[in-house]
């Protein structure tokens, strides 16, 4: 049975028809406004109807960046989209012209499930996915099952507090892991470095037209790949934060694989090397236990679509 997966971001949605092998057969995109939830609903419905005209589908999965209700119909809270106790499945169901089940899933859970079923984690039973993008999303698979928790809000690892009274987070607290282990953190640190040491940041400033505030994550990655010393250091700091935090999660879950997804993964070994070193540096009982493998995700920006569709189908 084919299913439709919808990956909902703050500024755009990506919608695809997915077969039972995790292959995307057709895909469309729509621009959205994070502050206009009704417009997001209409964009989803329009894209779903477009695809459903050409493909017979039996379920729809909506991957949303937020805290999802236990029955997987609503978004209880989202830090970057104006959803508060929002009945997303019902709202979209009222607008579409196909009568099929609609399931709402956390976007990182959806991406993690895609990697577990069809990607980097398909040979393992216990896995941690970290999506390193604007924030830090997480998905946990234990014994082959996605861990959602009693109220559907498990695996929000990006909101573990790692620095008391640290950087303010969009969740309302301070010092969350995602404030140090995300693309946003990478850009913030790069911009601060450019202001404090413009000579060392000459390569980054050149790519930003001389304005520190215009430095982006991809520019840092490209500079590091070109051998820029500061950019390499910035990625190493990010990687250390990711690895050390993952070791804390390992103390709780003892997984066999960490999968790194999100845009920062484009840095490859410039990121993975520091992640692995940071992980082992903080891993309890090192030398007396297996060390989890740490790999890049296979499905990139399409993981949310694939996972949401597969979870809806199940």
C-alpha positions in Angstrom: 0.0 0.0 0.0 1.3 3.4 -0.9 1.2 6.2 1.7 1.8 9.9 1.6 4.3 11.4 3.9 4.4 15.2 4.8 7.4 16.8 6.3 6.3 20.2 7.8 8.9 22.8 8.4 8.6 26.4 9.5 8.9 27.9 6.0 8.0 25.0 3.7 6.5 21.5 3.5 7.7 18.6 1.4 5.1 15.9 0.5 5.7 12.6 -1.2 4.1 9.3 -2.2 6.1 6.4 -0.6 5.9 2.7 -1.5 6.4 -0.2 1.0 10.2 -0.3 0.3 10.7 3.3 1.4 11.0 4.7 -2.2 9.5 8.1 -2.9 7.5 7.8 -6.1 6.5 11.4 -6.5 7.1 14.6 -4.5 5.9 18.2 -4.3 6.7 21.2 -2.1 4.8 24.2 -0.8 5.9 27.4 0.9 4.4 28.1 4.3 4.2 30.7 7.1 5.1 29.4 10.6 2.7 32.0 12.2 -0.3 31.1 10.0 -1.4 27.5 11.0 -4.5 27.7 8.8 -2.3 28.4 5.8 -0.1 25.4 6.6 -3.3 23.2 6.7 -4.3 24.5 3.3 -0.8 23.9 1.8 -0.8 20.4 3.1 -4.2 19.6 1.8 -3.4 21.1 -1.6 -0.3 19.1 -2.0 -1.9 15.9 -0.8 -4.8 16.3 -3.2 -2.4 16.9 -6.1 -0.6 13.6 -5.4 -3.7 11.6 -4.6 -5.1 12.3 -8.0 -2.2 10.4 -9.6 -1.6 7.7 -6.9 -3.8 5.5 -4.9 -2.9 5.9 -1.2 -4.1 4.3 2.0 -2.8 6.5 4.7 -1.2 9.9 5.3 1.6 10.7 7.8 2.3 14.2 9.0 5.8 14.8 10.4 5.6 17.9 12.6 8.3 19.6 14.6 6.7 19.6 18.0 5.4 17.6 21.0 2.8 15.2 19.7 -0.3 13.9 21.5 -0.3 10.2 22.6 -3.0 9.4 20.1 -0.9 11.0 17.3 -3.6 13.4 16.1 -2.5 16.7 17.6 0.5 18.9 18.2 0.5 19.9 21.8 3.3 22.4 21.5 5.8 23.5 18.9 8.7 25.9 19.6 8.9 27.3 16.0 5.4 27.0 14.6 2.2 28.5 16.2 0.7 25.2 17.3 -0.7 24.9 20.8 -3.0 21.9 21.5 -3.7 22.0 17.7 -5.8 19.1 16.2 -3.6 18.9 13.1 -5.0 15.6 11.7 -8.6 16.8 12.0 -7.9 20.2 10.5 -6.2 18.6 7.4 -8.8 15.9 7.2 -11.5 18.5 6.8 -9.7 19.9 3.7 -8.5 16.9 1.7 -10.6 15.0 -0.8 -9.4 11.5 0.1 -10.9 9.5 3.0 -7.9 7.7 4.6 -6.4 7.6 8.1 -4.2 10.6 9.1 -1.4 10.1 11.6 0.7 12.9 13.2 4.3 12.1 14.2 7.2 14.0 15.6 9.5 15.0 12.7 12.6 13.5 14.3 10.7 10.3 15.1 9.7 10.1 11.5 13.3 10.6 10.3 14.6 8.1 12.8 12.1 5.5 11.7 13.1 6.0 8.0 16.7 5.4 8.9 15.9 2.4 11.1 13.7 0.7 8.5 15.4 1.7 5.2 18.7 3.5 6.0 21.7 3.5 8.3 20.0 1.6 11.0 18.4 -1.3 9.1 20.8 -3.9 10.6 20.4 -2.8 14.2 17.8 -3.2 17.0 18.8 -0.2 19.2 19.5 3.2 17.8 19.7 6.9 18.5 19.0 9.4 15.7 20.1 13.0 16.1 18.9 15.5 13.6 21.3 18.5 13.8 19.7 21.4 12.1 18.1 24.6 13.3 17.6 22.7 16.6 18.5 19.2 17.8 15.9 16.6 17.3 16.1 13.0 18.5 14.5 9.6 17.8 15.1 6.5 19.9 14.5 2.9 18.7 14.8 0.2 21.4 14.3 -3.5 20.6 13.1 -2.6 17.2 10.3 -0.3 18.5 10.1 3.5 18.3 10.1 5.0 21.9 7.3 7.5 22.3 6.8 7.4 26.1 3.6 7.4 28.0 2.4 10.8 26.7 4.0 10.7 23.3 6.8 13.1 24.1 9.9 10.9 24.6 13.2 11.4 22.7 13.2 15.2 23.0 16.9 14.9 23.8 17.7 18.4 22.4 16.0 19.7 25.5 18.1 17.9 28.1 19.9 20.6 30.2 23.6 20.4 29.7 24.7 23.9 30.9 23.0 25.4 34.0 21.9 28.9 33.3 23.2 28.6 29.7 21.9 30.0 26.5 18.2 30.6 26.4 16.2 28.1 24.4 12.9 28.4 22.4 11.4 25.8 24.8 11.4 28.4 27.6 14.4 27.0 29.5 18.1 27.7 29.5 21.1 25.6 28.7 19.4 22.9 26.5 21.6 20.6 24.5 20.3 22.0 21.2 21.7 25.4 22.1 25.2 23.9 21.8 24.7 21.0 19.4 22.9 22.4 16.4 23.4 24.4 13.2 22.1 27.4 15.1 24.9 27.0 17.6 27.5 26.6 14.9 26.4 29.9 13.2 26.2 31.7 16.6 29.8 30.7 17.5 31.1 31.5 14.0 29.5 35.0 14.1 31.0 35.6 17.6 34.4 34.4 16.5 34.2 36.8 13.4 33.5 39.7 15.7 36.2 38.8 18.3 38.9 37.7 15.8 38.2 39.1 12.3 41.7 38.2 11.1 41.2 34.5 11.9 37.7 34.7 10.4 38.8 36.4 7.2 37.7 33.4 5.1 34.3 33.3 6.7 33.9 37.1 6.5 34.8 37.0 2.8 32.0 34.6 2.1 29.6 36.8 4.1 30.4 40.1 2.3 32.3 41.3 5.4 29.2 41.1 7.7 29.5 38.6 10.6 25.7 38.4 10.9 25.5 37.0 7.3 27.7 34.0 8.1 25.8 30.7 7.5 26.3 27.1 8.5 27.0 25.9 4.9 29.7 28.6 4.6 31.4 27.3 7.7 31.3 23.8 6.4 32.7 24.8 3.0 35.5 26.8 4.6 36.4 23.8 6.8 36.4 21.6 3.7 38.8 24.1 2.1 41.1 23.8 5.1 40.2 27.0 7.0 41.6 26.6 10.5 38.8 28.5 12.4 36.0 26.7 10.5 37.6 23.3 11.3 37.7 24.3 15.0 34.1 25.5 14.9 33.0 22.1 13.5 35.2 20.3 16.1 33.5 22.2 18.9 30.1 21.3 17.5 31.1 17.7 17.1 32.4 17.5 20.7 29.1 18.8 22.0 27.1 16.2 20.0 29.4 13.4 21.1 29.5 14.2 24.8 25.7 14.6 24.9 25.3 11.3 23.1 27.4 9.6 25.7 25.0 10.9 28.4 22.1 9.3 26.4 24.1 6.1 26.1 24.3 5.9 29.9 20.5 5.6 29.8 19.8 3.5 26.7 23.0 1.6 25.6 22.3 1.8 21.9 24.5 0.2 19.2 24.3 3.0 16.7 24.1 6.8 16.6 22.9 8.2 13.3 23.6 11.9 12.6 21.1 13.6 10.3 20.4 17.2 9.4 22.2 19.8 7.2 25.4 19.8 9.3 26.1 16.2 8.2 27.4 17.7 5.0 30.7 18.3 6.9 31.3 14.5 6.9 34.4 13.4 8.8 35.2 17.0 9.8 32.1 16.6 12.1 32.0 12.8 12.7 35.6 12.6 13.9 35.0 15.1 16.8 31.6 13.5 17.5 33.3 10.1 18.0 36.1 11.5 20.1 33.7 13.5 22.3 31.5 10.4 22.7 34.3 8.1 23.8 35.8 10.8 26.1 32.5 10.8 28.1 31.4 7.2 27.7 31.2 5.4 31.0 33.1 2.1 31.4 35.1 2.8 28.2 37.3 -0.2 27.4 34.9 -2.6 29.1 31.9 -2.2 26.8 31.2 -2.1 23.1 31.3 1.4 21.6 28.4 2.4 19.5 29.0 3.1 15.8 28.4 6.7 14.7 27.3 7.2 11.1 25.7 9.7 8.9 22.0 9.3 7.9 21.3 7.9 4.5 18.0 9.7 3.6 18.9 13.3 4.1 16.0 15.8 3.7 13.7 13.0 2.5 13.8 11.0 5.8 10.8 12.8 7.3 8.6 12.0 4.3 9.6 8.3 4.2 9.3 7.8 7.9 5.9 9.6 8.3 4.5 7.6 5.4 5.7 4.2 6.8 4.5 5.0 10.3 1.1 6.0 9.0 0.9 2.8 6.9 1.7 0.7 10.0 
